[in-house]
Every structure is written in structure tokens, then in C-alpha cells.
């Protein structure tokens, strides 16, 4: 199937991913989680231009823990229980 949508205000997942600078799998995951609203036309997911812009404004620029700029990047969790009377580890 062609990667073009008939309406200029409608994008396929690949087109929306290119506009947002994300991988199409990331957008498909966001659709299944309900974060990004899309409709299915046959076997193709389509996203409105307004929804792409809403997603950009609410989600772009946020950093996850995996991003080197995130304050928790590279840190390990406290994990597990401390023994009674054992002090908390210093940061």
C-alpha cells in the first residue's frame, strides 16, 4: 500500500513519525496505550494533523530516564530492603 493519505490533514503513522522525528514503532506503541489518538482505515492507522500537533506540544521535549540529560540517568534504584538499623546510602 502507498504511504500517502488522501487528505492533507490526515497522516499515516509513518508520515506522523517523520513529522515528529520518532520511529513509527514508538507511535504505534503510543496508539495502543491510548496516548496518541488514531483511527484505523482498513489495515492502516491514520492520525489527524491536529492530533499530531497536540502530541508534539504535550510530549515532545520530555526526557525519559534513558536520556543522558535526565537527572536519574545511569543511577541504580535503591532496590531491596535494608537491615534494621542500617543507615540509608548517601548520594
N, C-alpha and C positions, 0 to 999 in steps of 0.2 A: 504494500500500500504506500502511496505517496505520503511524504511528511509535511504536506501543506493542508491547512484548514481553510474551508471556503470563505469564512468571514474574517475580516482583519481584526475584529475584536475577540476572536477565539483563537487559542493556541493549542497545539498538541503538547504533550508532555515534553517532547524533545525541544520544541520551539521555546516553551516556557523555561526549561532548564538552561538553554543557551542565553536567554534574556537575563536570567538570574545568576548566571555563572556557576551553576550547580550541575551535578551529574543527574541524569534522568532517573536513576535508581533512587536517589535521595528524594526527588519529588514524588515518585510512586510510593515510597515509604510514608511520606507526609500525607498523601492522599488516603492511604489505608488507615492511618492513625487519626484521620479527621482534622488534621491541622490545615491542610490545603483542600479547598472545596473544588471538586471537579465533577463532570458528568461523563458518562460513558455513551458513546455513539457507536453502536456495534461493538467492535473489539478495541476501539480507540478511546483513550481518555482525552477529554478536552477541558481547557481551563479558560475562563473569561479573562480579558485584559485587566478588568477591574480587580479580579481576584489575585492576579499576578502582582499588581501594584500593592494591594493590601498585604500580601505575603512579604513583599520586599520591605515595606515600611515597618512591619511588626517583627520580622525575623532576620533580616539581613544586618550584618554587623555584630550580631551577638556571637560571643565566643563560648565554645564548649570547653570542657576540661582538657580535651585533647589538643587545643590550640596553645602554642607556646606562650602567647600573651596572657593566658588565664592564670590568676593567682594560685590555683591549686595544681597547675600543670607539673607533672613529674613527682608529685608528693604521693606517698602511700597513705592509705587510711589507717586509723588507729587500730582497727581490727582486733577482735578478741577481748577478753576480759583481763583486767589487771588483778593481781593477787591483793588480798586485803592488806591495806596499809602501804601498798606500793605507790610512790608518787607518780603523777602524770608525767609523761615525757615532755621535756622542754622543746620549744620550737625555735 
